[in-house]
Amino acid sequence: MSKSALRKKYLNQRLALSDQDYALLNRQLVDLFFQSVDLSHIQFLHVFLPIEKFNEVNTWQIIDRVQEHHAHIKLIIPKVVDQDLSHYVFEEKQQLVKDRWGIPEPQYGDLISPAEIDLVLVPLLVADHHGHRVGYGKGYYDRFLAQCRSDTHKIGLSLLPLSEDVIEAEKTDVKLDGCLTANGLFSFS
């Protein structure tokens, strides 16, 4: 199946989630994140902000718990600038403004280089059992992940299970190290 067909299939599945199922899957995923991911050595955690209209993972729950229980971690959030992402230290919700797609983005803050980031939580529509993912097709995250250190850990977050469909990787695609779903953390070696 083509990436565009997979994109449509899995976006429709995510949009079809009831409010109750969406809330339950988010709660399970966030709980599993804190049970499965060792944050003790993380200084810079890059986290996407959810596009609510697409029922993306509610990363605000992760942000809130990191701020409450892991004060040593600096949270980094993205902003689209031209065809790339810039990365800012998250300070407060007041620094955010929704862009034309409804994505909250920082309007100010300290810029961080991709080389400083230890862990990236990657948005996606679906990932397969080999660590390949389908995003929204703009390539922002693949370009960003290619700039990160080789030891930067890349974990996709998905409310849906891993796809049984094999996702054809393109030359510019960056493979995930793992994918966290409401069913568990899957590692790709």
C-alpha atoms as one frame of an Amber mdcrd trajectory, in Angstrom:
protein
   0.000   0.000   0.000   1.350   3.477  -0.842   2.231   5.965   1.883  -0.600
   8.233   0.790  -3.093   5.345   1.089  -1.685   4.409   4.515  -1.842   8.063
   5.574  -5.520   8.262   4.663  -6.372   4.862   6.219  -4.744   5.554   9.594
  -5.819   9.188   9.866  -9.415   8.046   9.330  -8.986   5.360  12.019  -7.646
   7.910  14.487 -10.399  10.412  13.679 -12.999   7.678  14.205 -11.964   7.208
  17.854 -14.709   8.180  20.269 -13.849  10.829  22.856 -13.867   8.107  25.504
 -11.513   5.815  23.534  -9.242   8.753  22.696  -8.945   9.695  26.382  -8.366
   6.082  27.460  -5.677   5.426  24.823  -3.893   8.654  25.738  -3.916   7.764
  29.428  -2.554   4.270  28.696   0.149   5.602  26.374   1.302   8.270  28.840
   1.401   5.797  31.717   3.437   3.372  29.583   5.797   6.179  28.574   6.722
   6.890  32.193   6.953   3.166  33.016   9.046   2.266  29.947  11.346   5.199
  29.213  14.322   5.969  31.464  14.435   9.744  31.750  17.218   9.903  34.347
  19.934  10.752  31.791  17.818  12.979  29.551  18.655  16.684  29.598  16.807
  17.791  26.441  13.499  16.129  25.515  11.947  17.201  22.209   8.172  16.842
  22.208   5.671  17.772  19.517   2.556  19.685  20.451  -0.647  17.900  19.423
  -2.817  18.839  16.487  -6.142  18.439  18.238  -8.266  18.299  15.074  -6.282
  15.195  13.985  -6.639  13.408  17.362  -2.875  13.298  17.830  -1.419  11.928
  21.046  -2.084  14.429  23.827   1.532  15.235  24.610   0.413  17.879  27.120
  -0.002  15.017  29.585   3.660  14.077  29.072   4.782  17.708  29.298   2.892
  18.247  32.564   4.308  15.108  34.199   7.861  15.839  33.060   7.616  19.360
  34.498   6.210  18.001  37.761   8.499  14.994  38.312  11.617  15.565  36.170
  12.646  19.187  36.720  16.157  18.435  35.392  14.757  17.995  31.852  14.428
  20.907  29.463  11.448  20.429  27.182  12.047  21.404  23.556   9.195  22.201
  21.167   9.220  22.734  17.391   8.248  25.593  15.137   7.993  25.378  11.351
  10.258  27.949   9.694  10.184  27.796   5.890  10.688  24.068   5.120  12.405
  23.115   8.384  11.810  22.948  12.107  13.391  25.272  14.645  13.543  24.111
  18.257  12.765  26.188  21.335  12.906  25.620  25.075   9.337  25.386  26.338
   8.847  27.982  29.048   5.118  28.535  29.326   1.898  28.160  27.384   1.802
  31.945  26.910   4.715  31.664  24.456   2.494  29.658  22.075   0.326  30.820
  19.187  -1.541  28.514  16.801  -0.236  28.586  13.246  -2.440  28.456  10.142
  -2.891  24.660  10.575  -3.931  24.999  14.202  -0.607  23.767  15.576   0.613
  25.602  18.690   4.096  27.040  18.074   6.503  29.064  20.209   6.763  32.747
  19.407   9.824  33.264  21.588  12.312  31.319  23.695  15.851  29.996  23.632
  16.782  28.200  20.417  18.327  24.737  20.766  20.408  22.890  18.180  19.252
  19.405  17.133  22.703  18.166  18.238  21.808  18.979  21.877  18.653  16.842
  21.973  18.785  13.487  23.776  15.296  12.110  23.079  12.744  13.015  20.395
   9.076  12.070  20.632   8.051  11.783  16.995   4.522  12.394  15.690   3.158
   9.875  13.235   0.028   8.365  11.834   1.372   4.816  11.948   4.628   2.870
  12.199   5.422  -0.635  11.054   7.327  -3.420  12.839  10.616  -2.264  11.273
  10.627   1.306  12.601   9.399   3.021   9.463   6.643   5.564   9.894   4.033
   7.453   7.971   3.657  11.093   8.936   1.803  13.863   7.190   4.115  13.790
   4.175   5.940  17.120   4.480   9.288  15.649   5.646   9.828  18.104   8.506
  10.717  15.408  11.037  12.923  13.394   8.681  15.002  16.505   7.944  15.170
  17.326  11.662  16.030  13.774  12.786  18.845  13.625  10.214  20.446  16.583
  12.043  20.347  14.926  15.476  23.264  13.055  17.030  23.540   9.358  16.179
  22.778   8.494  19.830  19.657  10.669  20.006  16.796   8.293  20.745  13.772
   8.612  18.417  10.465   7.251  19.741   7.263   7.514  17.729   3.980   7.966
  19.604   0.836   6.315  18.258  -2.666   5.798  19.591  -3.055   2.986  17.046
  -1.245  -0.370  17.050   1.742  -0.955  14.785   0.742  -1.575  11.194   0.969
  -5.029   9.689   1.489  -3.239   6.375   5.149  -2.804   5.430   5.940   0.857
   4.973   8.275   1.462   2.055  11.179   3.616   3.232  12.455   6.414   1.052
  16.085   7.571   0.988  15.318  10.569   3.174  13.292   8.642   5.780  14.863
   8.326   9.229  14.033   5.094  11.037  12.613   5.190  14.553  14.430   3.534
  17.461  11.107   2.656  19.018   7.383   3.268  18.929   5.146   3.656  21.940
   1.506   2.692  21.539  -1.196   2.154  24.139  -0.162  -1.543  23.910   3.516
  -1.086  24.791   6.931   0.130  23.727   8.317  -1.576  20.637  12.058  -1.371
  19.921  13.566  -1.564  16.455  17.160  -2.749  16.241
